Amino acid sequence: MHVLGINALFHDPAAALITDGRVVAAAEEERFSRRKHGKRPVPFSAWELPEQSARWCLEQAGLTPSELDAVAYSYDPALARPADEMGLHDPWDHLRQQYAREAPDFLAEALPGLDPGKVRFVPHHVAHAASAGPVSPYPDCAVLVLDGRGECGSHLAGRCTDRELTVLGTQRLPDSLGLFYEDLTQHLGFLRSSDEFKVMALASYGTPRHAGRLRAYVHADDQGGFRARPVPWAEFVPPRPPGGAWSQDHADLAASAQLCLEEAMLALARWLRERTGEDALTMAGGVALNCVANTRLWRESGFRHVWVQPAAGDAGTALGAAAYVAGQKDTLEPMPTAALGRGWSDAELRAWLERAAVPYEEPADIAETAAQALADDGIVAWFQGRSEYGPRALGHRSLLAHPGKAENLERLNAVKGREEFRPVAPMVLAERAGEIFDGPLPSPHMLFVHDVAAEWKARIPAVVHVDGTARIQTVDRAQEPLVARMIEGFERRTGLPVVVNTSLNTAGRPMVDDPRDALECFGSAPVDLLVLGPFAIRRGKAFA
């Protein structure tokens, strides 16, 4: 059975393909269109479909649209209600619902040969949930979904038994932990539905002195639900203009909201643990990208295992919708990796370089070449294999640097054009992680924070956040042998078994996806070495 999943309605449009219960491909439209998040989450953009990523998924499997058994669309307009009935203030939301109802015909036009009768509407939070539990490493698990909104809710609690999802509870709008955090993001001068991770980073610089007052607006109940109503943020701190300087007051408000979010999530997880008795918690929804909260759940919720969908935001609902429909006919397999996007052969990469007339080398061991450049304190753009599905660079489209130089945090933020308070992440071999970091291990998807051991903080200062934590990525040498060899080569030269890893892009741009993107980023940013498959391009030679 071939099922194409589609996310399109709000933001982060994406497509995913499941064949006979196996995840074949998944990609976000932004990687093709080069528009960050694909589009803004406004009703007027709801008609836009992930046409390029959908066509690529089909090409990857050698399928035509007519050969699909189903197309799963991650929203069900029949479940929605008028915005005012849901307590939302969006006079154009009816337009969004109309576009959703017309999605079968829009998809048939975008994918010629598709029978619009094969389009299945999957409830938004069910799609989120199916992207977590049913394709996680745990066939039996609890499932927690939290985001801004779906049709008329913002939360789902569920349970998977032998990869089959059962919904245990939901939270109706207008209560929404996602919208609570989005509103704060906008108040602090960042882009809502995009920059919430910046608020999480800023929170580490503050103290939660407003938490007591905020709890009146945001708190869990004792029935597995919560209250999260609009907050008069200006009564706490005046709004920060976009691009303006942040103050301690802004950091304190961020810290207060972060604490309230963690408390509510922890209460929901504990309720779910008590209700299901499961050892494993799986999570999805945009709120599940909050690494700090995830770690607190791992430490305090009572679950032995916490697994977060790598594409936890709306992009992941393309995979979840496909999984939900496919699981009704086929036995689902666990998601094999986050590297589900585009990739190129060595011959194709060489052709790109020849076409670009860029001087390049083909060293005997590209991992050792990169390790030497990093040991020499160079910044390395690392482009290998298939691109990642989700917002994290996991060693396929990464910028790498030396973690032992404190100034490399500022240097990388300058290269990428990012705010100075934002941290970068360490990559470490899975078998070495426990020596240096305390937290959930393994952590292959960079979705938790870990305390850095006292004796290592001075040795790897570039990756230590102001609160003494790091958002690590553990590297399994069996799955990522090239990355493992690069890290080992760096350790032989420096004594440090850690490499800085951040996404290969500049501020406001999607992560690099194809070779042209990599070459353009290399040409516009002060990167010392571009590693493109087995090939090395050195700045000194390329721009001599």
N, C-alpha and C positions, 0 to 999 in steps of 0.2 A: 504494500500500500504506500503510495506517494502522497504526502501531505505537505503543502506549502503554507507556512505561517506568515501572517502579515500583521505588523503594527503600523498604524498610520494616523490615528485620530488626533492625539494630543501632540506629542513631541517624540524625538528619537525614532523616526520611522525606520523599520528594519524588516528583513525577511529571513526565514529559516526553513530548511527542508529536512523532513524526516522520511526515510524510506525503510519500510519493513521494521519499524521500531528503532531504527538507528539514526542518530543525528549526523547528517551528511555535510551540511553547510549552514552558516549563519553569518549575517553581515549587516551593518548599519548603513543606511543610505548616505549619511554624512561622509563616509569614506570614499564614496563615488562622486557625490555632488560638490564636496569640499565646503559645505555650509555647516557650521557647528550646530550639532543637534539636529541637523536635517532641516529644521524649520522652527519657528516660534510657536508655542502652544496656544494659538488664538483660533477662534472659530473659523475665521476666513481662510486659514491654511489647512483645515481639516480634510479637504478634498485631495490634497497632495499624497501620492502613493509612493512607496519605495520601489519605483519601477526598475531602477538599475540594479539594486541588490537582489530583487526578485528574479530578474532575468539571469543574473550571474548564478544564483543558486540552481536554477534549472540547467544552465549550461554545465555547471560543475558535475551534475548527475547525468548529463546527456539526455535530458528530458525536454519535451515540448509541453506547452500549457495544456494541450488536449490530452496528454497522458497522465495528468494529475487526477487522483481520486477525490481530493478535496482541497479546498483553500480555507484555512482557518483564520478568521479576522478577529482580533483581540478586543472586541467591544460588541455588546448586544444592545442596539438602540431600543429594543422592545422593553428593556428593563429600566430605561431612563425616565425621568420625570421632568416637568418644566423647572427651570432653574430657581424660580422663586419658591416653589414647593420644597426644594432641597435646601433653602436658606442661602443660596448663592446669588450674587449680584452680577449677573452676566446677561444683558439683554439680547445678546446674539447667540446664546447657547443653542437656541432652536435651530440655528443654521448648522451647527456642528452635528446635531442629531439627524438633520435631513441628509447631510453628506454621508453619514454612517448608513442610513437606510438605503442610499443609492450605491453603496460600495460594490455590490456584486457587478453592476453594470460598468462602473468605473474600472474595476479590475479586468473585466472582460475586454474592455477597450485597450487597456495598457498591455495585456497579455493576449494577443490575438490567438484565437483557437480555444480559449478557455470557455467552458460552459458556465455562465453565471449561476446556474442552479447548483453548482458544486461548492459555492461559497457558504461556509457555516459561520454563524456568529457565536463567539465564545465570550462569556462575561469577562470583563476586564480583570477582576481580581482572581477569578478562576484561572485565567491565563497566567497571571503572575504566580499563583500557587503551583500550577502544573509545570512551570519553569524551574521550580525548586524541588519539592518532594519527589515527584515521579521520575526525574532524571538525575537525582542526587546519588551519591554512593550508598544511601540508606533506603532500602525498599520499604522499611517500616519506620515512620518518623512523624513528628509533629510539624506543622507548617504554619508560619506566621507571615502575613503580607501586610505592609503598611506603605501608603503612598499619599499623594495629594487627593486624588479622586478617581473614581471609575464612573459607572453609570449613575449610581446614587449612594455610593458608599466610599469608604476610605481605608477599609481594613477587612481582612479575612483571617479567621483561625480555622485550621483544619488538621486532618490526620491522613496519612497515607498508610495503607495496609497492602503489602505486596504491590506497591507502586500505584495503587488505586486511591484516588482522592475522595475524601468525605469532608464536606464543609460543616464545621461545628458552630460557627458564629461569625457575625459581621458587625461593623459599625456604620451607621448611616450618617450621611452628611446632614448638617454642616460641620459636625465634629470631624476634625482631620488633623493628625499630627504632621502630615506632610505639608498641608497648607499653612499650619502654624509656623513651620520652619521656613517655608517659602516667603511668607509675609515678612518675617524677620530679615531674611536675605535681602529683600527689596528695601526695607527700612535702613539697613546698614550700607546701602549704596551699591550693592552687587546685583547681578542679573538673576531674577527669580527663575526657578525651574532650570537652573544651569549652575549657579555658583554656590550652592548650599555647602559644598565641601570647604569653601573659604571661611564660612561662618564657623564650621567645626574647627578649623585650624586656628582661627582668631580666638576661639573660646579658651584655648590653652594659655593665653596671655592674661586672662581675666580671673576674677573671683565671682562666685555666684551670689552676689549680695542682693539681687532682686528675686531670687528663687521663691521666697516666701510669698511675695505678692503675685508672682506668675502662676503659682499653684492654684489660685482661685479660678484661673482660666483654663489650665491644663492639668489634668490629673486622671488617673485610672479609677474605675469603680471596682466593686467586688464581684462583678458578674462577667468578667472577661471583656469588658468594654472600657470606654474612656470618654472624657469630656475634653474637647479642644476647640474653643471658640475664638473668634477674632480678638486680638489683644490691642488695646490703645497704646501702641509702642511709644508714641511721642510723649506720653505721660512719664515714661521711664528715662528716655534719652532722645534728644532731638535727632531727626533723621540726618544721616551722613550723605552728602551729595555724591553721586557717582564720580569716582576718581579722586575724591577729597581725602585728606589725611584722616586716619583713624585715631581715636583717642582711647584712654583707659576706660572711659565710660562705655564706649562701644564694645570693647573686649569684655567688660563685666556683664553687659547685657547678653552678649553671645554665650558667655559661660553660664549664666542663669538659665537661658533657654535650653542649652545643651543638657544641663542637669535635669530639668523638668522632663525633657524628652527621654533621657535614660531611665528616669524613675517610672514613667508611664510604660515604656517598653519592657522594663524588668517585671512590672506587675502583670502585663499581658502574657509574658513568657512563663512566669510562675503559674498563672492560672492554667495555661495550656499544658504545662508539665503535670500538674495535678489532675487535669481532666483526662489526659491521654496515657500517662504513665510511660511514655516513650523516653528513650535515652538520647535520641538525636533530634535536634531542632533544625529545620531548614527554613531559609528566609528568602524573600524577594520583595520587590517594591522599592521605590527610590529611597525610602527611609533606611532600608537595609544596607545602603552604601555608607552609612555613618559608622566608620570603623571603631570609633571610641565607644559608642553604645554597644556595638557587637561584642567587643571584648568584655564589657561589663556583664552582658548576658551570659557569656561563656563562663565567667568567674562566679556569678551569683544566682543564676536562674535554676540550677539543679540539673540541667542537661549535661551529659558527659561530652556530647559532640554538638557543635554548631557549624552548619554549612550554609554559606551564602552564595546564591546564584551569581557568577561573575558579571553577568549582564543583568543586574538586579533592577535597573530602571526600566522604563517602558520598552526599550529595545528588546529586552528579554521576553516580553509578552508575545513576540512573534514565535519564538521557540516554544513558549508555554502553550500557546493556542494550538500549534501543530502537535505538541505532545498530548494535549487533552483529546484531540480528535483521533490521533493515531492510536492512542492507548485503548480506545474502544474496540479496536480490531486486532492490533498487534501487541506483543509483549515489548515494553519499552526497555531499552538499554540505557545505562547511566551515560550522562554527558561525558565524552572521552577526554575533552580538553577545551580550553577557551580559544585555542588557535583554530578557528573554524572559518576564517575569511580567506581572502585571496592569497595565492602564492605563485611563484615563478620558478622555472627551471634555471639551472646555471646558464644554459645556452640563451635563454630569453633575457636574463640579466646582462650577459655579455653584449647582446644585440642592443639593449638600451644604452649601454656605455659607449659602444661604437657609434651609435646614432647621435649621441650627445657630444661626441668628440672630446671626451674627458680622459686625460691620462690616468691609467689605472695599473695596478699590480695584481698578480695572482700568486700570493705567497704559498709556501708549502703547507702552512698551518695558520689559517686565519684567526683561530682562537689565540694563538701565541702572539700574533701581530697586534691584535687588539689589547691583549694583556700588557705588552710592552708599552704601547701608547698610553694606557691608563697609568702604568707605573711611572711614566715620564710626566704625569700630570696633564695629559691631553684629554680633551672631551671627545668621546667616540659616539658617532651615530651608528646604531646597530640594527640592521635590517636583515632578518632571517626568517625563512619558512612562511607559514600562513599567518595572516594578521589576526589580532585578538578580537574576540567578540566581547564587547563591554568597554568601560571607560579606562581600564588599567592596562598599562604597558607591561607585559609579562615576559620580556626577553625576546620579543619578535620585532617590535617597533619601538626601540628604546634609545634614550640618551644615557650614556654611561660616564662615570667620572670616579676619581680617587676619593674615598671616604675619609682619609686621614688628614685632609686639609680643610680646616674649618671654613676658609674663604670660598670653598667650592660650592657651598649652598648659595651664597650671594652671587657667585659667578654663574651658576646654572639658572638662577632666577632672572639674572640679567640677560642671558642668552635667550631665554624663553619669553622675556617680557612679563614676568609674574610679580605679584606682590611679595615684599621682602619677608613677610611673616609665614609664608607657606613652606612646609618641609619637603624634603625629597626622601626617597625610600631606599633601604638597603636590600640587595640580593645576597643570599647566603645559601650554601649547600644545605640541604635538609638535615644531613647528619651532623652538621656543625652548629646549627641554629641554637640548640639548647645550651651551648656554652656561653652564648652572648646575649640571648634574648629570652625573656620570661613571658609566656603567653600561649595562646592556642597553637599547637604545632601538629602536623605541618600547616603552613599557611601559604599555599601556592598562588592565591589570587589577590593578595595584598588588600584584604578586607577586614583586618584586625590591627590593633596597635599592641606593641609589646614593650615591656620595661627593658631598658638597656642595662646590663650588668654594670655595676659601679666601676669595675676595673677596665671596662671597654669604652666608657664614655669619652675619655680623653684620646683614645686611639682612633675612634671613628666619628669625630665631632660633626662632620658634614651631614650625617643622617640622624643625629639626635635632636629631637624637637625640644622646645623650651621646657616642656614638662617631663623630660627625661625618657620619652617613649620614641618608638620608631614603628612605622607601618611597613612591616617586612614582607618580602617575598621569598619563600623557601624554594629551592631548585632541586628537583628530583633528577639525579643524573641519568636514570633510565629513560625518562621522558625528554630531557633537555641535555643531551650529552655535549653538544657544542658549547652551550652556556656554562656547563659545569667545567669543561676544560679551560674556558676563558678565566673563570674565577680561580681555578687552581693555579693557572699560570700567573695570575696577578698575585696570589699569595706567595708563590715561590720568590717573586721579585720584591715583595714589600713586607711579608709577614702578616698581611691582613686578609682574612678569608671572606671579605665583604666588598661589594662593589656598589656604588651609587647607581640607582636606576630610576629614571623618570621618563615620561612619555616623549616620543619623538615628534614634537610639534612646537610651534610658537604660540603665544597667547592668542586666544580667539580663533584658532584654526583647529580643525579636526586632526586627530592623530594621523601621521603619515601612513599611507596604505600601499600605493604602488611605487615602482622605481622612479617615475617622474616626480612624485611628491618628495621622495627622499633626496633627489638631486636638487630640487628647488629649495628645500629646507637647508641642505648643505651649503648651497650658494648664498643664502640670505642670512645665515647665522654663523657666528665664529666657532665652528666645529673643526677640530683638528684632523679627524680621520672619519671617513664614511666607510663602513663595512657593509657591502652589498653582496650577500651570499658569500662566495669564496673570494670576492674581489675587494681590494683596498684602494681607496681614493684619498690622497693626502692633500690637505689644503695648500701646502707649500708648492706642490707641483701643479695642482689644478688651477691655481691663481698666480702663477709665477709671472 
